[in-house]
């Protein structure tokens, strides 16, 4: 075995000291400087090196000599007052050594300062905010989520949103400022770190957060695994708080819901994004305007869903509670902790129950004298017949399978679906009562579209190629297809019922020139739902009920099913007409404004019940009911 030499030991010790950072290097420099000036002071004392004119009697002590050497090492100008060449020579050596020491000290301090700035730029300091919303992960959904939370926080004196994601802090901040320029009183704080890492997770101060939103990283091959692992890092962190977290996260695959529930237990609420979008797409293709209704219910701008207890209404029926609000629309009850949308009209509102209402603000939820319906103009209830339907799907993404499954639950026997997409033939589920055929072709090709006999289809759905194209290119391809469809519809003299899914909300305005019936911005709708649940976890049960294939759901039905055409009515009358059909009315849609974005595409949710209304042919009543 080779013997370790002194030089190797010294080099090893020196390397260890240098690796400890700026503090250790400064301490080492101070020790070396002290040793050097003490050594020179000893030489001056031993050899009696004195300034010119200074006698042995006036000779300074050792301590004073050390002090003078220190001053010479720190301030090079001190040497100008020295006299006597032997003394000048000794002090020159000290001064030259001091120049190197000071230069090294400045370099060390500057380097340490730069390193600290770099650390701050990387966002590696722990957040000290409390009662904030913590967003873990980064995707395009972060921008609409922040926008909605800013609106939700407008009434608060002080609020904060913290974003923790494994990206460059400065780049993320620049993107947020670009997409969300106005944040009002809400402070946006960004930290760079891996949300699945327990150490990095502490940077966002999850123990002090009011709510936590989990987003899957963009371009992740298995996004659900990342979200579930982040939830696991939160719920099983040994340094976590004893109180329950309020976590909301998005999942893509329903098969992963069971594992996510095991991890999150009763602390996490999960949104099945693809399932929600598939359901809204299917519903909207069969009844235009539904996505606008859902967006109105989901965003914080305008009317929102609230829970209220009204002691003065205890003992009244569900329908009587509907008539008791002039500026709020009742949509259901919470009985024994269970959310019931559109319960039977004679269900009693009892002590301990809550009323689910749609209102502009919680401060506007007040009862009023119940309005009186005009029963003379109410139409006789008739069943809504559902004939076989032909549906054309142009484009492809992973949500198609869930969409076809959802569509099969609504269409009548004898319906069929044709899928045309510029992808290799996928394996599609077979439906006994709804045959599905596939054709591989370019959906932006005019020749291909003309060969499909578009006028023979009842509904047309245009899907973006999410998995194979980046968002802007996918939307561009969708826009080209929509432009062809509009021109072909005009040329054929038919009103094609077209619904399109868009990736980026900014492209919706561009797409409006295509005169499609509806546009579903998938990322925004899911973001709105995540934002709403993060602010009120009770909404989880409401949305689960609304987006379930069982029970009551939203429909837009012809106004003449409720009131006689041309009659002038109040919304109290519409409520009574809906009651007779076993439904709950919450608004209406004016067909003449269906393509006017400034007028909300004709959709009015929670109208003033006392105002007079006259419905024209094509107008719809928005209700919660069963198929």
Buried (B, 14 or more C-beta within 10 A) or exposed (E): EEEEEEEEEEEEEEEEEEEEEBEEBBEBBEEEBBEBBBEBBEEBBEEEBBBEEBEEEEBBEEEEBBBBBBBBBBEBEBBEEBEBEBBBEBBBBBBBBBEEBBEBBEEBEEEBEEEEEEEEEBBBEEBEBEEBBBBBBBBBBBBBBBBBBBBBBEEEEEBBBBBBBBBBBEEBBEBBEEBBEEBEEBBBBBBBBBBBEBEBBBBBBBBBBBBBBBBBBBEBEEBBBBBBBBBBBBBEBEEBEEEEBBBBBBBBBEEBBEBBBEBBEEBBBBBBBBBBBBBBBBBBBBBBBBBBBBBBBBBBEBBBBBBBEBEEBEEBBBBBBBBBBBBBBBBBBBBEEEBBBBBEBEBBBEEEBBBBBBBBEEEBBEBEEBBEBBEEBBBEEEEEEEEEBBBBBBBBBEBBBBBBBBBBEBBEEEBBBBBBBBBEEEEBEEBEEBEBEBEEBBBBBEEBBEEBEBEEBBBBBBBBBBEEBEBEEBBBBBBBBBBBBBEBBEEEEEEBBBBBBBBBBEBBEBBBEBBBBBBBBBBBBBBBBBBBBBBBBBBBBBBBBBBEEEBBBBBBBBBBBBBBBEBEBBBBBBBBBBBBBBBBBBBBBBBEBBBEEEEBBBBBBBBEBEEEBEBEEBBBBBBBBEE
